Amino acid sequence: MPNTYTQIHIQCVFAVKYRKAQINKEWQDRLHKYIIGIINKNDHKLLAINSMPDHLHLFFGMRPAQSLSDLMRQVKGDSSEWINKQKFVPDKFQWQDGYGAFSYSKSQVDKVVKYILNQEDHHKKKTFLEEYKLMLQKFEIEYDEKYIFKPLE
């Protein structure tokens, strides 16, 4: 898009279906590289990616040629299909429906990158559910408890 100039920084957070701890450290880096490929192929700019066994954080500079919902549908759909083809999990891998998307100014980029890259330390203090609800509250996003990522059963 000639003469279109943007600066859009988005962090997306999404969980494994039923919040199962299925993302294994043995293949986590390969998953990250696969998702980075999707981001790059769609002409967005990856800033950070990290995951825990039950969820993933993705932070990128977004180009306005594609909608966020289309990108997330592609990231989640293609990556779950790839995980299943690789047979990384004994049963079927799926991402939970929905995602959180949060926008940041340029001045916040370094802080968000550090936050995402330090997920292991962060989750020694807070659960994913606590973290996610705090993000929704911080960004003043109204939500219905029945649609929030469910706690582990």
Protein Blocks (a to p, Z undefined) as FASTA:
>chain_A
ZZiacddddddddddehhiafbcfklmmmmmmmmmmmmmmnopacfbdcddfkbccdddd
ddfkbcfklmmmmmmmmmmmmmmmnomafbdcdddedjddddddfklmmmmmmmmmmmmm
mmmmbcfklmmmmmmmmnopacdfklgccddZZ
